[in-house]
Amino acid sequence: MNNKKEIVITDDLKPILGVLKEKDAQIVLELKEELTDNWLKKQIFRTETEMRVSVLNDAKHPTNASKYWQSVREMSTQFDAMMSLSFNLRRNYIKRLKLEAKLERAIESGDKLKIMSVQVDLDENLFNKAKMEQFAKDRVRELQEWSKIKNELSDGSFDDKNPNTHQAESLMLTLENRVKSLGPNDGSAEIINAIGPLQTIKKLKTEDNKILGFRETSLKLKK
């Protein structure tokens, strides 16, 4: 008894099923529902857990202020990338219109090889569009997550208008964490990159978490 499903060349699988051997095409067809599920649920950008734990970890961002301002940077990066993606989507649409016009001319001329060539470009154009739309959707999701985190952190205990205000305190704590993590196998460059900034910020920082200029610091040390 033949249990194989009939291979139906649907629009979404046509590009790949059309070039595979029958046995391989049959396998892809049988996996169609799972492949669709994979496409819909695959992770593209960071999850909320990764944002909170991997990005905003206490070692690198020890204060709510430092976490907030890192969230601002992350959100801005995502928005910039989304804007760039929007330009690519518009170019993709224009390219599709040109390809459709090109296909019409090829059909009118009866050029079979040209028709096949343009159809490949059209199929690729459609797949690229689907990928970009998927990326755009997940970037919007991440924008929402960063907005949520920012609102949680913005409790009125720090300046949320000027990022420089918090950095004397936050950066010193971050550098202290880096120095504590140094081990005997760390190279001299890594040690200098951790200890040097820490010594500098301790020298420049005031008790009320402000940073003095170098001249002011020199005068203070001479007293």
Secondary structure as GFF3:
##gff-version 3
##sequence-region A 1 223
A	DSSP	alpha_helix	14	17	.	.	.	ID=ss1
A	DSSP	alpha_helix	22	30	.	.	.	ID=ss2
A	DSSP	alpha_helix	32	41	.	.	.	ID=ss3
A	DSSP	alpha_helix	48	50	.	.	.	ID=ss4
A	DSSP	pi_helix	51	55	.	.	.	ID=ss5
A	DSSP	alpha_helix	64	109	.	.	.	ID=ss6
A	DSSP	alpha_helix	112	153	.	.	.	ID=ss7
A	DSSP	alpha_helix	164	181	.	.	.	ID=ss8
A	DSSP	alpha_helix	188	204	.	.	.	ID=ss9
A	DSSP	alpha_helix	214	222	.	.	.	ID=ss10
###
